[in-house]
Structures are given as C-alpha cells and as structure tokens.
Amino acid sequence: MTPLQKVLLILTNLVFLVSVDAQQIGYTIPPRVEIPFPILGLIDQKLEQPLWAIKKPDFETEFNGKWEVINNDSGVSAMQIILMPTNKIIVYDATVYRTSRLRYPEGVPCVPYIDMNSKQPLQDCFAHAMEYDIETNQVRPLKVTVDPWCSSGGLAPDGTLISSGGWNDGAKTLRYIRDSCPNCDFRESIDALQDPRWYATQQILASGEFMVIGGRKAYSYEFIPKEGQKSTKAYFFPFLYETSDIDENNLYPFTHLLPDENVFVFANNRSLLLNPNTNKVVRTFPVLPGGSRNYPASGSSALLPIRLDYNNTPVQAIKAEVMICGGNTPDAFSIAESKKVFLPALQDCARMVITDPIPAWDIEEMPSRRAMGDALNLPNGQILLINGAKNGTEGWWDADEPNFEPVLYSPDKPKGQRFKVLNPGTIARMYHSSSAVLPSGKIWVAGSNTHNTYKDVDKFPTETRVEAFYPPYLDPNLDKYRPQILQETSDKILRYRVRFQIQFSIPEGGYLVKDDIKITMYSPPFTTHGYSMNQRLVVIKSGIIVQVTKGVYKVGCSAPRFAGAAPPGYYLLFVVHRGVPSQGMWVQMQNAV
C-alpha cells in the first residue's frame, strides 16, 4: 500500500466514525467516501466501507413460524427423501407393503413378485417412489423393483442420487437416478455390495466417493464402486459389534466428514474418528451419558456450521463440532415391543468439539423430549429440531405422544438462551417421517407411517400429506431486508481455493458493512429415520461489499480450500443479511481444472 493509499484509508475510517456519531445525534449524513482504486487486492472496485466496522445484531422477529399443507395426498409416504439440484425431491418408501396411494400410470408395467404368505405370483401396480416438484407440488411416479426399505443414500458430485442397501433383495443393491430428464427413473444394480446394508449409513468422502457403514448384523464398512462395478471388499469394523446391545441401538450410525478428511462415527453412546484412507482408528472420544442415540432409540445429529470465514486458516485449525439430541434408554425398544409401554424419550442435547485436544461433551436440556426427530442446518446457521415423538422409539406401533413443536436452536448464543419453541403443527410426524430444507428456506415436511401397511383410519394413520413449515426468518415483516441473489451475474461453478463473485439486491439494504452479510453453502442431505446423511452448512470467507447501484451489491468470496470441509458436489448458496437468508442458488463445487 502506497503512502497515499494509507492516508485515504485513514480518511475513510474517520468519515465512517463521524457518520456513526452524526446518526446518533440526528444530523444528516453526507454521502460516503468512495476510493476509486483497489486496496489490499480485496476487490477490483471502489472501496465503499472501512476495513473494520461495528457489527450489527441480527434482525429481531416475534414470528414463531407457520404451517401450511401444500399437498393433500402425495401418494407415497416419505420414508426416505433427498432434494435434487433440479428442485425435485426424490421420495421413496418400502416395496414390502405392496401398496401405496399412487399407482403406476397407464403403460407402465406392474412389478411381478411372489407373495410371502401364499407363495403365489402376483403383480404390484403401486408406485413406492415418486418425484416431488417443489415448485408446483405435483408428483411423478417412479419405479423401484427391489426393496429400498430402510436404505441409505447421498448426492454424488455430478448430481446423481446414489442409494445403497435396503431389505431382502435390496440389501446389496445400489440405485441411481439423475433427475435430468422428464422421464428419468431408477437404475438398479443388484448384488453390487459385499455385505447386506439394512439400516446403514452412507457417507461422502473428500474425494467425492461414498463409503457405506454398518447395517443390521453388518459389522463392517465398504466403499461404493462406480456404476456397473461391484464392491470388492468389506472392512470389518469391531466398533459396530462392540456398540450393539440387546436392542442394537447402533443402526443408522451418525457419521460426519471432518475438514481433515477423517470421518467421525457415533453409534449407541460411543464415538471415534476413522481415517477412510488408511482404515485406521485415529482417536476415540468420551462416552455420551444418558441413554442410546441411534436406531431404534433414535436421537438425531447435526454438524454445527463449519466456519471458513477466517484468513487462511490451516486445515488443522478448522473447528468441527457435533451435536446429538434426544433418543431413549437402551431397553426402550424391547419394552415397547413386548409390553407396548412407551418410555419417555430423552430431553438432552449434547455438543462436543471433535477437533479439541481434550474433547468433552457439553450437555444441555431441550424444551421437550424427542426421539426420531430431524436436526436440520438452517441457512442462517441455526439448527431446527422438528418431528418425532415424546415417548417410545422407532418401530411399528412403538411410540406415542407426537412432538408437534419445532424447536429453534441458536448455537452461538449463551448456554441457557439457545432454545426457542416455535408454533406447533397438527399432523403427527413420527416413525418414517422426514423433512428437508428447501431453496426458499421453507421446511418440507412429510411422511409418518407407524404400520406395516398403509392405514387410512387409525390413531396415527399413514401420512401422505405434505406440509411446508416457515421458520422465523421467513417473517413477512423481514422481507424488506431479505437479499435476492442475482443469478445471471453470480458465479455458479466454484473451484477450491479460487475466488468467485456473488451479486445480490436488498430492498432496504442501505449501507452494508462486511459483517452485515454472511455467505453460506448447504449440502442437501439424504434424510431417513431422523438422520440427515451428508448434511453440512459451510460459512465461507467473503470480502468487502460493494454497492453497484441503489439496493444492488456484489461481494467477492473465497471458495473452500479443503475438500474435507466442503466435498465436491452441489450446494445451495445463501446470502444471509443479519440472520435473514436469501433464496438459495444452486452452485457446484468442482476440483480445479
């Protein structure tokens, strides 16, 4: 920086301080100083703000959320879901029921099968999967021929849904669908896996490949091969055997990819760090007290936002913190199965900084008990706890007392001030329900089937209604502060360590300083049984905000530097203005050419 630039920078800061003082005593503010040259190489436009500024608080709202039924009968109960980059949600249930409320259209052949009781050949003409258009709320039947009941899945870097496992003939199956044409459907690769994967977890790695971990009586993990190939080896994983008890309580293990490319694995009440490249256990963590957290006790887990908005942080210094909420006692499932007595679910949430030298669980109490609920990362960095039951466990007829109240969790607030109870729904969302964050910021809520068939009349009937829940940041009174990304002038292909630009507008943005805006990237998860696989929210580094015209701004951003922090693939990018997120824009994280 030349001496002249230094002087002009000092003058800019002085003008800012004078402006702040003038605002406080009611004087008219003169136009801001504009310096017509780049400073420190941060941006190749005019510097319109000081390099430091007073951070303003998030906008306040008394809006506690709103529920809206957006489809009265989607036809398929949403056991397993994932949002695709085409704004369609792939939904599927189990084929074992041999029924749904959606039939194949004329011209689509039924699926032949052998009835398990009569041993007679029959035809299944019901759709057990569908494509749900979030813009029109219309559905399109999809076909699965081998059973994806309690399977796992994830979005590959090219936007293909890869789903693994299931039940019976589906246990070693891989399924593929890329929602890129009006008539795309599932492609199935039977016997592609070494071990059966029923109630397993599928985890994306820094390379963009997947590993699949666990499953009923499957104390191993393996790596998912390319389409058309077969897995060659399953790696014995003693940890899964050691964490299985009389009720199992270690199915659908919670896994999270860390910035250093190791995988955090949590099962029952224990956890460790696994290096997927060497297949070695890197470290173990303290036992989480209080009860069991995985299926069928079924708590929920989320990785707190990964902060990359610091200057050139080395990968070892990037903080990774996990959150686990709810569940039940180790014997709750067997008691529910044998006696139909539904024990109270757990009411605690625990956090642990996985990357700390001496990690420890920090436990706090939720406003209500919850099992089989979802924990969703919201675009503004908050966590939403939604769905589930207050008593019992997952399983057919094994729970009671739905938890109708979503809870908003603000991880950066002081302990004791983090939970906020939101407006309750009216539809029970228990076993086999699911939810998803939409580009609009709304929450898509569907499913719930506590039966081994579809039941129309029951205390908890099979649910095929779909709802949208509006979190507090969608308060209509905040719309004037809500950013809108200008997609035509914003970059959508991102590469590691390469800068990119976002342009956005705000109706009443006014004079923005750097800390007024946060740029986040959200990876849409595969959600089932209260667990959102591969979900993460990344806060990326952004530079100085430049006002292009009135109400229109642009900001230079630094793409993630490490694939462990943000694996390759599709993300929803949000501009967050003091807690109020824009609509998300799809971006694709790619390796450098």
Secondary structure, DSSP 8 states (H G I E B T S, - for coil): --HHHHHHHHHHHHHHHHHHHHHHHT--------B-S-STTS-SS-B-S-SS-------------EEEEEES--SS--SEEEE-TTSEEEEE--STT---S-B--TTS--EEEE-TTT--EEEE-B-SEEEEETTT--EEEE---S--TT-EEEE-TTS-EEEE--SGGGTT-EEEE---STT---EEETT-SSS--SS-EEEE-TTS-EEEE--TT--EEEE---TT-----EEE-HHHHHT-BTTB--BS-EEEE-TTS-EEEEETTEEEEEETTTTEEEEE----TTSB-SBTT--EEEE--EEE-STT--GGG---EEEEE--B-TTHHHHHHHH----B---EEEEEETTSSS---EEEE-SS--BS-EEEE-TTS-EEEE--EEEE-SSTT-EEEE----EEE-TTS-TTS-EEE----SS---TTEEEEE-TTS-EEEEE---SSS--SSSSS-----EEEEE-GGG-GGGGGG--EE-GGGS--EEETT-EEEEEEE-TT--S--GGGEEEEEEE--EEETTEEET-EEEEEEEEEEEEEETTEEEEEEE--S-TTTS-SEEEEEEEEETTEE---EEEEEE---
